[in-house]
Amino acid sequence: MRIADRMAFIQPFHVMALLARARELEAAGRSIIHMEIGEPDFASPQPVIDAGIKALSEGYTHYTPATGLPALRERIAAFYLDRYGVKLAPGRVIITPGASVGLQLALAVLVNAGDKVLMADPGYPCNRNFVYLLNAEPVGIPVDATSGYQPSLEQVEQHWSPAVAALLLASPSNPTGTLLQQATIRRLFEYVSAQGGSLIVDEIYHGLTYGVEVGTALAVSDGLFVINSFSKYFGMTGWRLGWMVVPPDYVQDIDKLAQNLFLAAPTMAQHAAIAAFSEENIAILETRRHEFRKRRDFLLPALRELGFDIPATPEGAFYLYADCSRFSEDSYAFSNQLLEEAGVAITPGVDFGSNRPERHVRFAYTTSLENLREGVRRLGEYLNP
Ligand SMILES: Cc1ncc(COP(=O)(O)O)c(C=O)c1O
C-alpha cells in the first residue's frame, strides 16, 4: 500500500477508542457519565432549525459564493460591532465549513513546507496535524498554570527562529478553558509582526465565558487572523459552519483557496446562521451560557475537593484540565480505569500534546448538572472510598 510520509505524523484522537468502549459498555446495559465530549449537549436552538428548514423549502440548495453569503458576512461584521465595539469591513469575513477549515486556510496562506508554527502545549490536537499536512513543523510551547496555560511573550521569544511562520493561539483554550489577556495578545502580536511572522487567534469558544469581559483579538489590529465558528456558543456543531476574519491584504488569496478547496460552505447552514444572531436566539444562547457557568461552578470545586489539582481557574469554554498525578502517573490508563470501574468517561492528556500528558486529564461539562453530580459521586466512591 502506498501512503504519504506525512501520515506517519498524524495521530487519531485517543479519546475515540475510549468513547467506543463507553458505547460498548452502554450497549451492554452499563450507565456511563460522559465528561469526554467536546460539544454542547444542547440541540441547535429552534430559531436556527426553523431558518434551516425554511431555506431548504425555499430552494436554497445551490452553491453560495466561495467566501460565503454576503448577508451572513454582513451579519457577522455587525455582530463584532454590537458585541465588541469593533468596526469591520464585511469583505474581511470569510465563511468556512467550521473553524477546522478556517484554521487550515489561514495556515495554508501563511506557511511554507519546512516552516515552523508555534502553538501552546497542551492545545487543540488538530492544530499540529494541520501543520503536518503542509509539510511544516508544529512546535509546542509547554505552558502551565503560571501563565494561565497560555504562551507568554518570553516563551514565544525563546521559541522563535527565522523558520517560524506563525504563532497560533486559542482563547478560551481547549483543553484548559483559560483566557488570554488583551494586553498579552497585543504584546504577542507586536513581537510576532516585528519578526515578520503572523498571528492566528482561535476564538471558537468566545461567547462561552463566565463572569469576565472578553474582547476580540481583532480590536488589537487588522493585521491578524481570527478564527471562529457556529459550533460552540451557537450550538451548531453538525451544521459545519464557521468563519474567519482576515487581514484585508489576504482576502483574495483566501477566496482563491476557498474556491479550490471546498467551493462554498453549506448553503442551508449559512441561511440558518443568519437567524443565529436574532435577539430571540441570542437570549436562548445566553440562558445556555448561564447553565454552563452553573456546571463549572459546581464541577471545579468538586474536582478539587476530590484531589484533582486545577491550579488556574478556567473562565471559558466547557473544559477543566486537571492534574491527576495524586491518583496516577499514567492518565491514559487512569481514564480507562475510571471508565471501566467507575462508569465515568473523561479525556486523557495524551490527546493534547506532549507536555506532561501522563499527569493530566480533561473533564468536559457538556452534560447536565444532574449527571455531573452523579459523576462526581462515582469518582468520590472510586477514588476516596
Ligand atoms: C479549539 C478548537 N478549534 C477548532 C475546533 C473545530 O471546530 P469546528 O470545525 O466544529 O468549528 C474545535 C473543536 O472542538 C476546537 O476545540
The ligand as an ORCA input file, in Angstrom:
! r2SCAN-3c Opt
* xyz 0 1
  C     -10.020     24.991     19.803
  C     -10.844     24.438     18.697
  N     -10.703     24.957     17.453
  C     -11.416     24.484     16.415
  C     -12.325     23.452     16.564
  C     -13.078     22.973     15.341
  O     -14.445     23.219     15.425
  P     -15.448     23.305     14.198
  O     -14.755     22.824     12.993
  O     -16.610     22.446     14.607
  O     -15.861     24.738     14.085
  C     -12.524     22.885     17.838
  C     -13.468     21.775     18.040
  O     -13.542     21.152     19.077
  C     -11.764     23.400     18.941
  O     -11.885     22.902     20.179
*
